[in-house]
Amino acid sequence: MNRTLTKPSAAEDTAMTLKPSPFSKLLVANRGEIAMRILRSARERGIATVAVYSDPDADGAPAAFADEAVRIGGAAPRDSYLKIPAIIEAARATGAEAIHPGYGFLAENEAFAAAVREAGLIFVGPSPEAIRAMGDKAGAKALMIAAGVPCVPGYQGEDQTPERLAEEARRIGYPLMIKATAGGGGRGMRLVAKAEEFLPSLTLAKSEARGAFGDDTVLLERAILRPRHIEIQILADRYGHAIHLGERDCSVQRRHQKVVEEAPSPVVTPELRARMGAVSVAAVKAIGYEGAGTLEFLLDAEGNFYFMEMNTRLQVEHPVTEAVTGLDIVALQLSIAAGEPLAIRQQDVRLSGHAIEVRLCAEDPQAGFMPQSGRLARWTVGSGMRVEHALRSGIEVPPYYDSMIAKLIAHGTDRDDARRRLLGGLRGTEALGLRTNLEFLSRCLAHPVFAAGGATTAFIAENEAALLPDTAAAEGEAAVVVAALLRSGLSGSLQHGFVAPLRLAAGERVHELAVRIAPDGAAEVTGGGQTTGLRLIGRDGEGHCRLEMAGRRMTTTLVQDGGRVLLHWQGQGWEFEDRTLHPRVTGGAGASDGRIRASMNGRVVAVQAAVGDRVEAGAAVVVLEAMKMEHAHVTPVAGLVKAVSVARGDQVDAHRVMVEVEAQ
């Protein structure tokens, strides 16, 4: 499966590649925070801007911020941000001469890059040939080996029969990795510990790769256990100049998805940085690469590094590199695309201080990081950080796209300074109305292993108990605070000693509370067998409250949004429903009543049961797709299916009853 990079002819080089290609209007073929990021840099350079939007993003920040905005289709990515003809037509209609793909969607799609070029437009990124060559993991690895880049021993041959792959696995030795050659994001990837696990893991990896990428080709690599994930940012122009901007450490991951990124790495020495950087620059020069790109490596405990893959686009985590170098990577991308020679030489690159970034995602860590969508009632950004986002209070977060909704970055004089600044900023950030990983991110940053710079790719798995603790006690305390704040507002109309009941539901859990308001406004909240005293000192019209509890004065935020009561307490968001006046359910209802409800807003991709079917407890009956992930919904009871109210392709809201099973 060895491949070579097809370069344009000499005539094409002269006519297309080695001449400047200035442009004055840019279309950004993306959405959300990265669209805003690119639009800002373009505007600062005096470039007119065009945004594109899907129906759910019509009122989004990019459409409002850009000079012009064009609707390109419906909600699903295939109907909007993946519609190549619609994007090309939007550029033509607005007179945009260049297109920036951002990341995700079409950013590493060679067909898109080719269509842009064929339309006579400028693609802000590498050539279609480079995207194709580096997008195939096996082909990229062969190119890197030829360029002298260290690679993990393995097999990337064309013979994909199970017998040949099993033979190669024995040669490589266990543990080993099976990787889909066509994709990324952890899909089509399996860690195999021993020989008897190989064939079942191969079947799963190929099936996943075929479903995700339409290609079930895999490669095998020796597994490097507990490595560091290190990547090198490079920039290269069309005149043969290339530099690197140092490394980023992206070791804190969950299921191969990055969670925390930083620059520089706490374990990379100046000597190792120089070696990795030189190898990366030599590699991109060898393939005639143009634009920004990132080479990703695994770094073992002995300081050996091995090439994994190359991303031929802007990376999510590029802000940490910008923070420590003082450079605007997007602006440099635009300059390179316009045919300007790199004005920066390697000796000009200096690293200053330390930067850390976390990815804020609409997901519920306590429910297996299930993606969330819906109305973001309150969005407030903490201080001391750079925050990349396209959010505002009241915005609807749709279920059709990636769950990452913002990036939060802190820059400090050293690593611990940056870490503390970011922790402080996270404590002051409010994202109410959606479950997010905000508190999980804080726990990652505060963990002693991360604080000491010792986190490897195994960090989250090895410290799951500390990073995902039982939140029952914290939720109970939050319910007490909500009860006190809700009832304190009524103190003028309550007689001294009067006890007001309150029932607050958090999902399936219900907190039965009683609140007694004293004449001075202090509240005594009883629940769970104990009584807690709180005093409301003051509140403003934005929901910010100052209270005293157990001798300590603290600030919190309470927002009532329709039937929801939202609280920002101790750096974490909580959501309750006031059910005080609801009739009590005495039996047969709830999660075990045979009703399978949607756990999120999403699209039905499969219905696996019909009326009259007999199903066993735990059987999958409906599969929803939300934020690029599929989620199987199972029946809690065994019995007969008596109703199915959804069909493939339906869009459903969270908590909608999709299937009813009569227990037997």
N, C-alpha and C positions, 0 to 999 in steps of 0.2 A: 504493500500500500504506500510505497514511497512516492512522493509527489514533488513537483518542482513548481515554483512560482512563475507563471507566464507573464512576462513583462511586455509592455507595448513595444512596437517596432521603433527603430531609430527615428524614422520620420515622425511617428506619433510622439516620441519623446520630445523632439524639437518643437513640434506644433502645439502639443497639449501640455506636456509635463514641465518643460524647462522655461516656460514663459510665465510672467505674472498673470494673474486672473482676478483682478480687483472686482469687488461687488459692493453695491450700496444698499441692497435690501436682502434680508435674511428671513427665511421661513423656518420655524422650529417645529419639527414633526414629532412632538411629544406633549406631555401634559404635566400638571402638578408641579412639584418643587423643582425638578430639573428644567422644565420649560421656563419657569421664572428665573432660574439661575442663568440660563443662556441669554434670555431676553435682556437681562440687566447688563451683562457684559457687552452685548451688541449695542445697546443704547449708549453706553459709556464711550464706545468707539465711534459714535455718530452714524451707526448703521440703522436704517429703517427696519422695522420688525413686523412679522406676520405670525400670528398664532393660528393653530387649527384646533377644533374642539369637537367632541362628541356631544350627543344630546345631554347626558348627565353633567357635562362640564361647561354647558352654555353660560352659566353664571360664575364660572371659576375665575381665579385670579389671572391666569395667562391671557384669557380672552379679553379681560378688561385692561390689562397692562400694555399689551402690544399695540402698535399703531393701527393694525388691522387684524381682523380675526375671521376665519372662514369655517363654516360647519362642514364636516367631512363625513358624517354618518351617525348611525345609531349608537347604542350603548356598548355592545360587545366589541372587543378589540378588532375582531375580523371584519366588523362592519364600520370601523372608523380608523383607529390608529395603525391598523395593518393593511389598509386599503391603498395600495401603491398608486393606482390611477387617480384616485381622489386627491391624494397629496400632491402629485405632479400637477394636476389641473389647478389646484389652489395656488401653487407657485406661479403658474402661467397667468392665471386670472389677476393676480395682484402685482405681477411684475417682479416677483422675487427672483434674484439671480442665483441664490445659494440656498441649500437646505442643510440644517444641522439636525441629526437624528436623536441627539441626547443619548440615553442608554435604555436598554430594554426595547420592546417592540421591534422596530426595523433597524436598530443601530448596527447590528452585525449581520445584516441580510444582504448577501451579494447581489441578489436580483434587484433590490431597491437601489443600491449604489449604482448598478449598471443602468437602471431606468433613469436615474437622475442624470447620469452622464449622457445617455442617448437623447435625453430631452434638451441637451445643450446647457444644462445647469451645473452648478458646482456642488459637489458633495463634500461637506465638512467632515472629512475622515479619510481613511486609506482607500486604495483602489479596490474594485470588486475582486480583482485577482488576489490581492493580499487578504481580503476578508475570507475568501474561499480557502486559501491555503492554510490560514491560521485557525479557521473555524472548525476544521476537522482535526480532532485531537491526535489521531494516528498520523495524519499527514503533517501536522505541525511538529509532532515529535521527531519525525524523520528529518524535516528541515532543520530543526535545532541540532540534532545529532551531527548533520552535515556541516553545520556552522560552528561546531565545537562546543555547544552548550551542554553541560552535564545533565543527563536525564536518568530517571529511575529505570533500572533494568526491568524489562518486560517483553511483551509481545504485541505487535500492532500489524500483524499480517492479514492477508486477504482471505485465507482459509478460516472460515468462521464455523466449521462443523464442531459440534460438542466434543467429538473425539479429539480433534486437533487442539482445541482450547484446553481440554483437560490435560493433554500431554504437555502443553506449554506451561500450564499451572504447576505441574509436578517439577518441571525444569526450573521455574522461577523460585518455587518454594513458598510455603505459607508462613505467616498470613500474607494475603495479596488483595489487591483491589481490582474489581471489574468496573470498567468505565465505558459509558456510551461515547462513541467518538463524535457524535453530531451535536451534543447538547451541553448543558451546564446546569447550575443550581442544584446539584445533587441528584437529579433525576437520572435513572439508568445507572446508578452507582451502588456497588455493594462491597462491603468488607467481608472477606471469607477467611475464617480462622483455620479451617482444616479441610482435608481432601473430601470427606464425605458431605460437606456443605456446598461443594463447588457447583455441581450440576443444578440443584434446586435454586441456588443464588443466581446462576447464569440464566435460567429460565425466567426468573423474576426481573432481572436487569434488562434482558432483551425485550420482554413484554412491555416494561415501562418505557424503554427507549423508543420502541415502535409506536406506542401510543402518544408519546410526547413530541417526537421529532420525525416520525415516519421513516425511521432508519434504525434497525436493531443491531448495527455493527458495533462491536465492543473491542476494547483493548484490555490487556492485562498488565498490571504493574506490581512490583513488590511493594507491600505495605510498609510505610515508615510510621511506626506507632508513636503517638504523642509528639508530633513534630511542631515546629512553628510554621505558620503560613506567612511567607514574606513575598512582597511584590515590589517590583522596580518600575517606577514611572519613567517613560521615555518620551522624547519629542524628536521628530525628524522632519527635515524639509525636503523639497524635491531636488535640491542641489547636492545631496550627499552628506549634509551635516546632520549629526545626531548627538544628543546629550541625554543624560539621565538626571532625575531630580531626587535621587536618594530612594530610600525604601519606606514602605508602610508595613506595619505588623497587623495582620488581620486574623490572628489566631483564635480569637474568641468567636466561636461559631456554634450554631445549633443546626444539626442535620445538614452540614455543608453550606449553611446560609450565614453570612457574616453578621455579627451583632455589634461588636466594638472594633474600631480601627484606630491606629495611632501612628505617628511619625515623630521622630525615628523609632526604630524598634529598640526595646530595652536590652536586647542581647546582641545586636549587630555592632561590631567594632568598626572603626574607620577603615581598617585594612580589609575586612570582609565586605564592607559597603563598596569600596573601590573595586574589589574583584567582581562582585555581583553586577555592579554597574557597568564595568568594562565588558563583561560577557554579554549583557543585554544590549548595549550599544553596538557591539560587533554583530550580534544576531540581526538586528533590524537593518543595519547597513547591508548585510549579506543578502537580504531579500528585497532591497530597494523600497523600504517602507516609508510612507509619508503620513505625518499627522501625529496625534497623541496615541499612546498605547501603553499597555502594562503587561510585563512578563511576570508570571506567578511561579513561585518556587516553594518547595518544602525544604526546611532547614532542620537537620537532625541535631541531636545533643552534642555531637562531635564537631559541629560547624560545617558539615558537608551540605551542599545545597543541590537540589535537583529540579529541573524544569517541569512544570505541570501543564501550563497552557498559556496562551497569549490572548488578552482581550483587546480587540482592535477598535476600541471606543474609549470614551470618557468613563472613568470609574465612579461609582457612587461615592467612594471615600476620597475623591480628589481634594476636598477642602483641607484635609490635614496637611497634605503636601503644600498647598498654597499658603497655609498658615506659617509653616516653618521656613519656606523659601521666599515668601513675599511676592510670589508670582501669581498671575491670573492665567490659569491653564486654559480656560475657555477663550480668553482673548488671544492667547498664543495659537490655539487651534484655528481661530478665524484668520490670523495673520498668515499661517502656513497655507490654509486653503486659498488665500488670495495670492499666493505665489511669492510672498515676501520671505527672504532668507532669514533663518534664525539669527536674531541679533544677540543671542546669549551663547557663550561658550562654556565648556565644562568648568573652567576655572572661575567663572562668574557665579556659579551656584554655591550658595552658602546656606547652611542650616542653622536656624536660630530658635532656641527654646524647644518646646515639646507641644504637640497638639493631639487631642483625643476626640474621636467622633463616636456617637451612638446613633442607632437607627430607631426612631420612634415608629412603632407599628400599631395599627388597629387590630389587635389580637388579644386573646384572653390567655395569659400564661397558665392560669389555674385550670383551664380546660384544654390542655394540650396545645396551647397557642392557636386556638381556633380563630380564624380571621373574623373580624367584626365590621359591620357597616351600619350606617344610619346617621342620625343628626348629632353633630358635635355642638352641644349647647354652649359650652364656654371654652375658649381658647385664649390662654394668656401665656406669654413667653417669659421665662425667668431671665434674670440679668447676668451679665458677664459672659455671654456666649454669642457665637455666630449661629443663627438658626436658618436653615434652608427649608422653606415650606411654601404652600399655596393655600393656607387655611385661614379661617376667620370664624368667630362665634356664629353659630347658626347654620353653618355649611353642612350639606349632606355629603357624607363619604360613601361613594357608590361601591357595590360589591363586585364590580367587573374587572378591577385592576389590582395591581400589587398592593399588599397590606401596608407597605411603608408610606407614612404620611408626612414625615419630617425627618431632618437630620439636625442634630445639636452638636456643636463643636466648641471646644474651649482650647485656648492657647495660653501657655504659661512659660515662666522662665525655665522651669524644669518639669519633669514628668509628674511629680507629686503636686506641684502647683497647678498644672493643667487638670489633673484628676480632681483636686479639691474644688477648683473653679467650676468644673462640669457638674460635680455633685451638688454644689450650691445652686447652679442654674436649674438643674432638674427639680430640686425641691420647690423652686418658685414657679415651675411650669404647671399650668392647669389644662388638662384635656378632659373635660367632663361631658358625659353623655354617651361616650363610647368606651368600652374596655380597651386599654392599651397596655403596652409592656413598660410603662414609665417606671414603676417601682422595681420591676425586674432589672432594668438597666442600672438603677441606683445600687441595687444589691451586688451586681457584677462589679461596678466600680469600687464599692466599699469592701469587697471581699479581700482578706489578707493576701491570698495568692496573687490576685491581680495587682493589688497595691504594691507588692514586692516585685512585680515584673515577671512573675513565674508562670503566667497563663500560656498553656499550649492549646492545640485544637481539642484536647480532651477536657478542658477546664469546666465547661458547663455540665457535661455528663458526670464528671467526678465530684462536682459540688452541688448537685441538684437539690439535695435536702436543704442546704443553706440558701440557695438562690430561689427556690420555690417552696417556701415553708407553708405550713397550714395557716391559712389566714382567718380561721374562725374567730379567734380571740380579737384580732384587729377589727374584723367586721362587727363584732359585738360592741366594741368600744365606739366605732363610728356610728352605729345605730343609737347608742346612748347620747352622743353629741347631737345627732339629728333631732332626737326626741326633745332634748333640752332647748335647742334653738327654735324648733317649731312651736313649742308650747310657751316659751318665754315671751313670745310676741303677744300672748293672750293674757298676760299676768294682770292687766288692769281690770279685766272682766271676771277674774276667778276669785272666789272667796279664799281666805287664808285656810290652808289645810285641805282644800279640795284636791282630789286625786283624779287626773285625767288619763284614761287608757289610750294606748297607741299601739297599733300593729303595723310593723314595717317589714316588707318582704324584700329579700335580696335573692332573686331567682326563686328556687324552690324552698329556701329557708325563710321562716317567718320569726321575727323577734317580737315577743309579747312584752310590752313595757308599760309602766305606770309612772306618770310625772306629777309631782306635787310642787306647786309654785308658792314660795314664801312671799310675804308682803314686800320684801326688799328686792324681789325679782330673782332671787336665787332659786335654782331648780334642784330637786332631788329625784333622780331617775332610778327606778327599781326594775330589774330584769335579770334573768339568769341566776337568781338567788342572791344578788347583791345590790346594794344601793350606792349610787355615785352622785356626788354633789358638784354642780357646775354653776357658775355665775356669768351671765352675759354682761360684758362691760359696755359694749357698743357695737353698732353695725351701720354700714352705709347703704346707699341705694343700689350698689353693685353686688350686694350679697356678701361682702367681706365682714367678718365678725371677729371681735376680740373677746375672748372668754378666759375665765380663770377655772382651773381644774386641778385638784390635788395640790394646791399651793403654787401652781405655775400658771403664768399668763401666756396665752398662745393665740395665733391668728389662724382662722380657717375661712373657707368660702362655702356658702350654702346657696344653691340655685334651685328654684322650683320650675320645672320645664314640663308643662302639661301635667300628666299624671305622675311624673318622675320627680323624686327629690334627690338632688345631686350634691355630693359633699367632697371637697378637697381637704383632706385631713392627714397631717403628718407626711406630706409628700406623695399621697396616694389618692386616687379618685374612687368614690363609692357611689353606687346607684341603688336607691330604694323606691319602693312603691308604698304609698300610704293606704293600707287596707283596713283602717280602723272602722270605716262605715260599710265595708263589704260584708255580705252574709258569710257565715262560717260554713266551710265544706266539711261534712262529717264522715265521708267515706267514698271510696271508689273514684276519686279524682286525683289528678296530679300526674307525675311522670310514669306511674305504674298502672294507669287506667287503660292501657292499650292504644292510646293516641300517640302517634308519632308526629312530633311538631318540628318545623324547620328551626334549626339552631342558629340560623343567620339569614340575612337576605341573600338570595342566590338564584341560580338558574338550574332547573331540573335537567340533569343529563342522562338519567336512567331511572326507570320505575321497574323494580324487580319483583313485584307482587301484583296479583289481580284479585278481584272480589271472588271469594270462594276458596282461595288457596289456603292450605294449612301451612303455618310457619312456626318455626321453633324460636324460643327466646334468644335474642342476639343475632337473628338473621337480618342481613341488610335488605331493606325494602325500597329505599329511595337514595339516590346519589345526587348531591347538590354540588355545583361548581361556584366558588366564590373566591375572588382575588387570586386567580390563576391556580387554585388548588381544588381537588375533589374531596368531598367529605361524605362518607357513607352514613346513613341514618338507619339505625337498627330498631327492631321491635323489642320492647321491654318484657313482653309476655309471650307465651306460646298459645296458639289458638287459630281461629279462622279469620281471614281478612273479610271484614264486612263493608268497608268503604275505602275507595281510593279517589281523592279529590284533586290530584295533580296529574299532568302528563308531561312527557319529555318536551323540553323547550320552554315550559312555563317559567315565569319569573315569580318567586314567592318572597313574602316578607317573613322576618323572624317570628317565630312562635305560631305560624299558621299550621293548623292540623292538616297533614298530608294523607295519612293512612290511619284507619281505625281497625284494631284487631280485637275480636271478642275472645277473651281468655277462656281456655278449656283445659 
